[in-house]
Every structure is written in structure tokens, then in C-alpha cells.
Amino acid sequence: MAAVRRSMARAAPAPSSQAGFVLGLALLAGLILSAGSFTALNLALASHQAQAAEHRRRQAEDGLANLGQLLAQTLVGHRPEELNQASLSPQLLSQGLPGGWQLASLQWQASQPADLGVASLQVTLSGPRGEQRQGLVTFGRSPQDGLITSLRQEGA
């Protein structure tokens, strides 16, 4: 009979203070795990945003280089004054610019008096998210007649 009483004593539920302690401990562990997963999610999102920004920057640089090459093909044998934004065909721009990027402005830079064989064009592109990228495209120019002869350098 004493053995039956001992087994019943062991099977009796724990006092409510011990049960509350375990529940609080479980809730605290759950909160810590949730905070850790939110931190990991936040780091992954920040990394993705940085990669997307780098991708857009590289797209703009490629667009400037492509546009410089297409402008050189268009301009060889012409004077710099003959090029303005309105004279460029939409087809040329769609070939030279990456998706979502648009030509914001073209502006010829004054040549240095010592180097009349150079013509520089400031190109500004507008991105799909409002960002802008500028580059300077430098052309070779004939000192005798002022005609564009070649692309010297394109870049950002």
C-alpha cells in the first residue's frame, strides 16, 4: 500500500509556480529565436540591396560605354556642333542604353586651346529609380577642319 501511495505522489501534477516558470522560459527562448531570424533576414535584405545597387551602377557604366561607341560611329566625319539630343534617333538610344535608362543630357565641353585635336562630350543618363550617372566621352578631332575622326575614350 505504501508503494501505491508513493507512485500516486509521483504522478501528482507539479505546483503552478513551476509550470509558469517553464512557460516563461519557453516564451523567452521563442523570442530569442525570432529575434535571431529577423536579424538574419535583415542582413540578407541589406546584402541584396547592395548587390542590386552595384548591378545598376555597372549597367550605367556599360550604357555609357555603349553609347560612346555608337556616338562615335554616328559622329565620324561630322562636326561636334551637329550632334544634339534631338538629332539622335530613338533606335540608336535603345541600342546603346540598358533597359530603363534614358539619355538625360548631352553637353559639349570646351576644348583646351593646346589640344584642338580633342572634343569631349558630357553624357548624363537617368536610371529607372531616379539615379543619374555621368560620363565623359572623348573624341579625336581633325585640327584642320574640326571633324570628328575617332573615339578616344569613353568612361564614367
N, C-alpha and C positions, 0 to 999 in steps of 0.2 A: 504494500500500500504506500509505503514511503517512496518507493521508486516511481509510482504513478504520480504522486504529488510533485516530485522533482521534475518529471517530464512536462507536466502541466505548467510548472513555474517557468520552465524554459520557453515554452510556446506562448507565453503571455506577451502581448504587444509591449513595445518599448514606450517609455513615458513620452508625452507630447513634446517636451523640450528637446529631446534627442532627434525626433523626426523633423522638427523645424530647422535644426542645425544642418541636417543633411540636405534639406530642400534649399536652404540659403546657399550652401556650398555648391550645389548643382547649378543654381541660377548664376552665381558668380563665375563658375567655370564656363558656362554658356556665354556670358557677356565677354569674357576674355577671349574666347574663341571667335566670337563675332567681330570684336574689335580687330583682331589679327587678320581676319579675312577681309575686312573693309580696308585695312592698311595695304594689303597685297593688291586688292582691286585698284586702289588709288595709285599705287606705283605703276601698275600695268597701264592704266589710263594715261598717266603722265608720260610714260615711255612711248606709247602710241602717238600721242600728240606731238612729241618731239620728232618722231620719225616722219610724221605727216608734214610737219613744217620743213624738215630737211628735204623731203621729196618735192615740195612746192618750190623751194629755193633752187634745187637742181633743174627742175622743169623750166624755171625762168631763165637760168643761165643757158640751157640748151636752146631755148627760144630766141634769146639774144644772138647766140652764135649762128643759128639757122637763118635768122632774119638778116644778119650781117652778110652772110654768103649770098642770099637771094638778092639783097640790095646791090651787092657788088655786080652780080650778073646783070641786073637791070640798069645799073648806072655806067658801066664801062662804055666809054665813048660819048658820055654826056657831061654837061657842066653840073656842079653841085646844086646850083640855083634851080635846076629843072626838077628837082625832087622835092615834093612836099607831101603831106599826109593825104591830100585829096587825089594826088596823081597815082597813088598805089592802088592796085586792083585788089578787091576783096579776096580773089583767088590766091594772089601772092601772099597775102597775110595769113590765110588759112593754111597754106603750105608751111609757112615759116614759124607760126606760133603754136605752142602746145594748147590743148583743149582748155577753154575757159579763160585764156589770157587774151588781152586785146592791146592794140597799139594805142598808147595814151598820147604820146607826142614825139615829134622829130624836130630837132633843132641843130642847125649847123653851128659849129664852134669857129671862132675866128682863128685863122691860121697864123702861126708865128711868122713874123717878117723874114726870119732867117731860113725858114723851110717852107717855100711855096709849093714844094712837091707833095704836100700832105693836106688832106681835107678830113676833118673829124666831124662825126655826126653823133649827137647825144640822143639816145633812144630811151624812151620810158615806156614800160609795159605795166598794165594794170591786171592784177590777178583776180581770180574768181571770188576771193574773200576780202577784196578791198586792198590787198597789199600791192606795193609798187616796187618795181625793180628797174634800175637804170644801168645803162651800159654805154660805152664809148666805142664807136666803130670808126676805124681809121682807114682811109683810102689813099692809095698812091694817086698822084695828080701830075699831069704834064705841066711844067712851068711855062712852056711856050704858049699853049692855047687854053690851059685851065681845065682840060678834060680829065675825067676820072680814068685811070689806067688799070688799077687793080685794088684788091682788098689787101690791106697790110696787116690789120689786126682787128679781131672782134673780141669783146670781153665785157666783163661786168665791173 
